[in-house]
Amino acid sequence: MAAPHDPPGTPGPSAVVVGGGLAGITAALQLAEAGVGVTLLEGRPRLGGLAFSFRRGDLTVDNGQHVYLRCCTAYRWFLDRVDGARLAPLQDRLDVPVLDVAHPRGPRLGRIRRDPLPVPFHLARSLATYPHLSLAERASVGRAALALKRLDPADPALDGLDFATWLGRHGQSPRAIEALWDLIGVPTLNAPAQDSSMGLAAMVFKTGLLTDPGAADIGWAHVPLGHLHDTLAAKTLDGLGVRTLLRTKAERIDRTDDGRWTVEVPGETLRADAVVLAVPQTETHALLPEGALDDADRLLDIGTAPILDLHVVYDRKVLRRPFFTALGSPVQWVFDRTESAGLTGAGQYLAISQSAAQDEIDTPVAALRERYLPELERLLPAARGAAVRDFFVTRERTATFAPTPGVGRLRPAARTRAPGLYLAGAWTATGWPATMEGAVRSGFSAAGAALSAFGRRHDHPLQEAA
């Protein structure tokens, strides 16, 4: 074992960031920009965590479809910082096609879109004409939305209540939950209403739909995610002098007698003034020194939820929209990824994103193919008779933390009881569900806490942007 040494960098404090997902990258960026010498460790051969890309033949495939909203100001900061904002543009105005293929009179297309009006009138016309709910259900949705707007998502009482119970108390029918609330809530929370903390649900709907008219405008990468979260992020980190070690896992962290830290990696021991653990909760629990949290075992009580993605390459164009979502079908959201994946010539590549996929996460590919290809033909008449060039599946069994009622009391803050040790990750106490936004915000919190301890003056990026 080599002798312990400090990370390279400018004279001054040093830090080791364990984990190269969005949380760890953000923490490393913030620390390095403040003059801290940073070493970033990542066990995988690339940066980006669970928002990454891989090659399949001539295609560059994202492991799953990730989107963000205009209200995701932290992730937008990240995109700007790595010079990637132009590659993941936002809609000019929220517009979500919703196709119901189970309607008695045949398939019906509705839309959730906003007008250039102040809240709550920006969605009034869309709700009033939404064909997937009855007139009475539309009126009840409006009343529930106004009640939700009055809530404080940080109220601890909301954390222990499930969203479905609250919706039921406010007159929401099962159809309203299916055709509106879960339509939005399942992909953002990665859980249906009955399995979601009311606190997190209130945060999602209040922030996205009931604060700023444009808050819910949708953005997504028009290039592979790996280009944003790995290639551009690595270039930015390198420009700041961050030492990035890929295929390198932290095996042990310890506090030294002089109040500093050692981080053991294969063949090397790093010394630093601060350590940021930006890895999933189970890995964090395994690395935490004794006494770092009041009850470290609570981390193990934070459950996980899976996401399943189905990838279909047709021999012709079958979808003329960039995306849509479905009712009356097991299909949830469908995205056209043809251009971003590099598919040239005739054909089209669709990605089907299935959140809260506990029931199908281990289903064999052949069975998924047998179930979902006919469903796509129901939804997309142009797919009938089209040849399927490729069908494959990506599975993230622990894609997000589970947003179950009571999870809020389990999520730790960035600071620990051990001076110089900080936590980051979407599962920490960001107030957000498990999103790219939450991950970046956690990186802000961890870096900010470390810089405060170093006595380094720093401004919160979102305060600067305000």
C-alpha positions in Angstrom: 0.0 0.0 0.0 1.4 3.4 -1.0 1.9 6.0 1.6 -1.1 8.3 2.1 -1.0 11.5 0.1 -3.1 14.6 -0.5 -5.0 15.1 -3.8 -3.2 17.4 -6.2 -4.4 20.9 -6.6 -3.8 24.5 -5.4 -2.5 25.0 -1.9 -5.3 24.9 0.6 -7.9 22.4 1.7 -8.5 19.2 -0.1 -11.5 16.9 -0.6 -12.2 13.4 -1.9 -15.6 12.9 -3.5 -16.8 9.3 -3.6 -19.2 8.7 -6.5 -19.3 10.2 -10.0 -23.0 10.5 -10.5 -24.7 13.9 -10.8 -24.4 14.5 -7.1 -20.7 13.8 -6.9 -19.9 15.7 -10.1 -21.7 18.7 -8.8 -20.0 18.6 -5.4 -16.6 18.3 -7.2 -17.4 21.2 -9.5 -18.4 23.4 -6.6 -15.4 22.5 -4.4 -12.9 22.9 -7.2 -14.3 26.2 -8.3 -13.7 27.5 -4.7 -10.1 26.5 -4.9 -10.3 23.1 -3.1 -8.0 20.3 -4.4 -10.5 17.5 -5.4 -10.1 13.9 -6.2 -13.3 12.3 -7.6 -13.7 8.5 -7.3 -16.0 6.4 -9.5 -16.3 2.7 -9.5 -17.7 2.5 -13.0 -15.6 3.1 -16.2 -17.6 6.4 -16.8 -19.2 9.3 -15.0 -23.0 9.9 -14.9 -24.3 7.4 -12.4 -27.6 5.9 -13.5 -28.1 8.5 -16.3 -25.7 7.0 -18.8 -25.3 5.7 -22.4 -23.9 2.6 -24.0 -23.3 1.3 -27.5 -25.5 -1.3 -29.2 -24.3 -1.9 -32.7 -24.4 1.5 -34.5 -26.7 3.1 -31.8 -25.7 5.0 -28.7 -28.4 4.1 -26.3 -29.4 5.8 -23.0 -30.1 3.3 -20.2 -33.4 5.1 -19.6 -35.3 8.1 -20.7 -34.6 11.1 -18.5 -36.4 14.4 -18.7 -36.4 17.6 -16.6 -38.7 20.6 -16.2 -38.1 24.3 -16.4 -38.5 24.4 -12.6 -35.4 22.2 -12.3 -33.1 25.1 -11.8 -30.2 23.1 -10.3 -30.1 20.7 -13.2 -30.3 23.6 -15.6 -27.3 25.1 -13.8 -25.5 21.8 -14.3 -26.2 21.8 -18.0 -25.0 25.4 -18.3 -21.9 24.6 -16.3 -20.8 21.7 -18.6 -21.8 23.7 -21.7 -24.7 21.3 -22.5 -27.8 23.4 -22.2 -28.2 23.8 -26.0 -28.1 20.0 -26.3 -31.1 19.4 -23.9 -33.5 22.2 -24.8 -36.9 22.8 -23.1 -40.3 23.0 -24.8 -41.4 26.5 -25.6 -44.6 25.6 -23.7 -45.8 22.6 -21.8 -47.6 20.2 -24.3 -48.1 16.5 -23.4 -50.2 14.3 -25.8 -52.3 11.8 -23.9 -53.7 8.9 -25.9 -56.5 6.8 -24.4 -56.9 3.5 -26.4 -59.5 2.0 -24.0 -62.3 4.6 -24.6 -65.6 2.9 -25.6 -65.9 5.0 -28.7 -62.3 4.3 -29.8 -58.9 5.9 -29.2 -59.1 9.5 -28.1 -56.2 12.0 -28.0 -56.1 14.7 -25.3 -53.4 17.1 -24.3 -52.1 18.6 -21.1 -50.7 22.0 -22.2 -50.5 25.5 -20.9 -51.5 28.9 -22.1 -49.5 32.1 -21.6 -51.5 33.1 -18.6 -50.7 33.4 -14.9 -51.2 30.5 -12.4 -53.7 28.9 -12.2 -55.3 30.1 -15.4 -52.4 28.8 -17.5 -53.9 25.3 -17.2 -57.6 26.2 -17.1 -58.4 25.7 -20.8 -56.5 22.4 -20.9 -58.3 21.1 -17.9 -61.7 22.3 -19.1 -61.3 20.5 -22.5 -59.4 17.4 -21.2 -61.4 14.5 -22.8 -60.2 11.8 -20.5 -62.3 13.1 -17.5 -65.9 13.8 -17.0 -67.1 17.4 -16.5 -67.6 16.6 -12.8 -64.1 15.1 -12.5 -62.5 18.1 -14.1 -64.2 20.4 -11.6 -63.1 18.2 -8.7 -59.5 18.3 -10.0 -59.6 22.1 -10.0 -60.8 22.1 -6.4 -58.1 19.6 -5.3 -55.4 21.7 -7.1 -56.4 24.8 -5.2 -56.3 22.8 -1.9 -52.9 21.4 -2.8 -51.6 24.9 -3.5 -52.2 25.9 0.1 -50.1 23.0 1.5 -46.5 23.3 2.7 -44.7 20.2 1.3 -42.2 20.4 4.2 -44.9 19.9 6.8 -43.9 16.6 8.5 -47.5 15.6 8.9 -47.7 15.3 5.1 -44.7 12.9 4.9 -46.6 10.2 6.8 -49.7 10.4 4.6 -50.0 8.7 1.2 -51.0 10.8 -1.8 -54.0 8.5 -2.8 -55.6 9.0 0.6 -55.3 12.8 0.4 -56.7 12.7 -3.2 -59.7 10.6 -2.0 -60.4 13.0 0.8 -60.5 15.8 -1.8 -63.0 14.1 -4.1 -60.7 12.5 -6.7 -62.2 9.5 -8.4 -60.1 6.5 -9.4 -60.4 7.6 -13.0 -59.1 11.1 -12.1 -56.1 9.6 -10.3 -55.3 7.3 -13.2 -55.9 9.8 -16.0 -54.2 12.9 -14.4 -52.6 12.6 -11.0 -50.7 9.3 -11.6 -50.1 10.2 -15.2 -47.8 12.9 -13.9 -46.9 11.5 -10.5 -45.7 8.0 -11.5 -42.9 9.1 -13.8 -41.8 11.9 -11.4 -42.1 10.0 -8.1 -41.5 6.5 -9.5 -44.5 5.3 -7.6 -48.3 5.4 -7.9 -50.3 7.7 -5.6 -51.0 5.0 -3.0 -47.3 4.4 -2.5 -46.2 8.0 -2.5 -45.5 10.3 0.4 -48.0 13.2 0.3 -45.1 15.6 1.1 -43.2 14.6 -2.0 -46.3 14.6 -4.1 -47.3 18.1 -2.9 -43.8 19.2 -3.7 -43.9 17.8 -7.3 -47.4 19.2 -8.2 -47.1 22.5 -6.3 -43.6 23.3 -7.8 -44.3 22.0 -11.3 -47.9 23.1 -11.9 -48.9 25.7 -9.3 -46.1 28.2 -8.9 -44.8 29.6 -12.2 -46.7 29.2 -15.5 -43.7 27.7 -17.3 -42.4 25.5 -14.5 -43.6 22.3 -16.0 -42.3 22.8 -19.5 -40.4 19.6 -20.4 -36.8 19.3 -21.5 -34.8 16.3 -22.6 -31.4 15.5 -24.1 -31.2 15.6 -27.9 -27.9 13.8 -27.6 -26.9 10.7 -25.7 -26.9 11.3 -21.9 -23.3 10.1 -21.8 -22.2 13.0 -23.8 -23.6 15.4 -21.2 -23.0 13.5 -18.0 -19.7 11.9 -18.9 -17.9 13.5 -21.8 -18.8 17.2 -21.1 -18.7 16.7 -17.4 -15.3 15.1 -17.4 -13.9 17.9 -19.6 -15.2 20.5 -17.2 -13.8 18.7 -14.2 -10.5 18.3 -15.9 -10.4 22.0 -16.7 -10.8 22.8 -13.0 -7.9 20.5 -12.1 -10.1 17.7 -10.5 -8.3 14.4 -10.4 -10.9 11.8 -11.6 -10.2 8.2 -11.0 -12.6 5.8 -12.8 -12.9 2.1 -12.0 -11.9 3.1 -8.5 -14.1 2.3 -5.5 -13.5 3.6 -2.0 -12.9 0.6 0.3 -12.7 2.4 3.6 -12.7 5.9 5.1 -11.3 6.9 8.5 -10.8 10.0 10.4 -7.2 10.5 11.5 -5.9 11.8 14.9 -5.2 15.2 13.4 -8.9 15.6 12.3 -8.3 14.8 8.6 -9.5 11.9 6.6 -8.0 8.9 4.8 -9.8 7.2 1.9 -8.5 3.7 1.0 -8.8 2.7 -2.7 -7.0 -0.3 -4.3 -3.3 0.3 -4.1 -3.5 3.8 -2.7 -4.5 5.8 0.4 -5.7 9.3 -0.1 -5.6 12.0 2.6 -8.0 14.9 2.6 -9.6 17.6 4.8 -13.1 16.6 3.7 -14.9 13.6 2.2 -18.2 13.7 0.3 -20.0 10.4 0.1 -22.1 10.6 -3.1 -23.1 7.0 -3.5 -26.4 5.1 -2.9 -27.6 4.7 0.7 -26.5 1.1 1.1 -23.0 1.9 -0.1 -22.9 5.0 2.2 -24.0 2.9 5.1 -21.1 0.5 4.5 -18.5 3.3 4.4 -19.8 5.4 7.2 -17.5 5.5 10.3 -19.2 4.7 13.6 -21.0 7.6 15.1 -21.2 9.6 11.9 -25.0 9.5 12.0 -27.3 9.2 15.0 -28.9 6.1 13.6 -27.0 5.0 10.5 -29.2 1.9 10.1 -32.1 4.2 9.1 -30.4 4.5 5.7 -31.2 0.8 5.1 -34.8 1.6 5.7 -34.9 3.8 2.6 -36.3 1.5 0.0 -35.7 1.5 -3.7 -37.9 1.4 -6.8 -37.2 0.1 -10.3 -37.6 1.5 -13.7 -37.8 -0.7 -16.9 -37.1 0.6 -20.4 -38.1 -1.1 -23.6 -36.2 -0.2 -26.8 -37.7 -0.9 -30.2 -36.2 -0.2 -33.6 -38.7 -0.2 -36.5 -37.9 -0.3 -40.2 -40.0 2.8 -40.8 -41.3 5.9 -39.0 -44.3 5.0 -36.8 -44.5 8.0 -34.5 -44.6 11.6 -35.7 -44.4 13.3 -32.2 -41.3 13.5 -30.0 -43.2 11.7 -27.2 -46.6 10.8 -25.8 -48.1 9.1 -22.8 -50.9 6.5 -22.8 -54.0 5.5 -20.9 -55.8 2.2 -21.1 -52.5 0.4 -21.9 -49.6 -0.9 -19.9 -47.4 1.4 -21.9 -46.6 4.6 -20.0 -44.4 7.1 -21.9 -43.0 6.7 -25.4 -40.1 8.8 -26.8 -38.6 9.1 -30.2 -34.9 8.6 -29.8 -34.0 8.1 -33.4 -31.8 11.1 -33.9 -30.1 11.2 -30.5 -29.1 7.6 -30.8 -27.5 8.1 -34.2 -30.0 6.0 -36.2 -29.6 7.0 -39.9 -31.5 6.1 -43.0 -35.0 4.6 -42.8 -36.3 3.4 -39.5 -37.2 4.8 -36.1 -36.0 4.0 -32.6 -38.6 4.3 -29.8 -37.9 4.2 -26.0 -40.7 3.1 -23.8 -40.2 4.3 -20.2 -42.0 2.2 -17.5 -41.7 3.6 -14.0 -42.7 1.8 -10.8 -42.0 -1.4 -12.6 -41.9 -3.8 -9.7 -44.2 -6.3 -11.4 -42.2 -6.5 -14.6 -38.6 -5.7 -13.7 -37.5 -9.4 -13.9 -39.8 -10.4 -16.7 -37.9 -12.2 -19.5 -37.3 -10.2 -22.7 -39.3 -12.6 -24.8 -42.4 -12.1 -22.6 -42.0 -8.3 -22.6 -41.8 -8.4 -26.4 -44.9 -10.5 -26.7 -46.8 -8.1 -24.5 -45.6 -4.7 -25.6 -45.3 -4.9 -29.4 -49.0 -5.5 -29.8 -49.7 -2.6 -27.4 -47.5 -0.3 -29.5 -49.6 -1.4 -32.5 -52.8 -0.5 -30.6 -51.3 2.9 -29.8 -49.6 3.6 -33.2 -51.5 2.3 -36.2 -48.4 3.0 -38.4 -46.6 0.3 -36.4 -48.9 -2.4 -37.7 -47.0 -4.3 -40.4 -43.8 -2.5 -39.6 -40.8 -4.8 -39.2 -39.1 -4.8 -35.8 -35.3 -4.6 -36.4 -34.4 -4.8 -32.8 -36.1 -5.1 -29.4 -34.1 -5.0 -26.2 -34.6 -4.1 -22.5 -32.7 -2.1 -19.9 -33.4 -2.6 -16.2 -32.5 -0.4 -13.3 -33.7 -2.5 -10.3 -32.7 0.3 -7.8 -33.3 3.2 -10.1 -34.5 5.6 -7.3 -35.3 5.7 -3.7 -38.9 4.7 -3.0 -40.9 7.8 -2.1 -43.1 5.9 0.4 -44.9 7.6 3.3 -42.5 8.3 6.1 -39.4 8.4 3.9 -38.8 12.0 4.8 -37.8 11.3 8.3 -35.2 8.7 7.0 -33.4 11.0 4.6 -30.2 12.5 6.2 -28.9 16.0 5.7 -25.6 16.8 4.0 -23.8 17.3 7.3 -22.9 14.4 9.5 -21.8 14.2 13.1 -18.2 13.6 11.9 -16.6 17.0 11.1 -15.4 17.0 7.5 -17.7 14.2 6.3 -20.7 15.1 4.1 -23.4 13.2 2.3 -24.8 13.7 -1.2 -27.3 11.9 -3.4 -30.9 12.3 -4.6 -31.9 10.1 -1.6 -30.6 12.7 1.0 -32.8 15.4 2.4 -33.2 17.6 -0.6 -37.0 18.0 -0.4 -37.2 16.7 -3.9 -38.0 13.1 -5.1 -35.3 11.0 -6.8 -34.6 13.1 -9.8 -31.6 14.6 -11.6 -32.6 17.9 -10.0 -32.5 16.4 -6.5 -29.1 14.9 -7.2 -27.6 18.2 -8.3 -29.2 20.0 -5.3 -27.6 17.5 -2.9 -24.2 18.2 -4.5 -24.8 21.9 -3.8 -25.6 21.1 -0.2 -22.6 18.9 0.5 -20.1 21.3 -1.2 -21.7 24.3 0.5 -21.4 22.6 4.0 -17.7 21.7 3.3 -16.8 25.2 2.1 -18.5 26.8 5.1 -16.3 24.5 7.3 -13.3 25.6 5.4 -14.2 29.2 5.9 -14.3 29.7 2.2 -16.8 32.4 0.9 -19.1 30.9 -1.6 -22.5 31.8 -3.2 -25.2 29.3 -3.8 -25.5 28.9 -7.6 -29.3 29.2 -7.5 -29.1 32.4 -5.5 -26.7 33.8 -8.1 -29.2 32.9 -10.9 -32.1 34.5 -9.1 
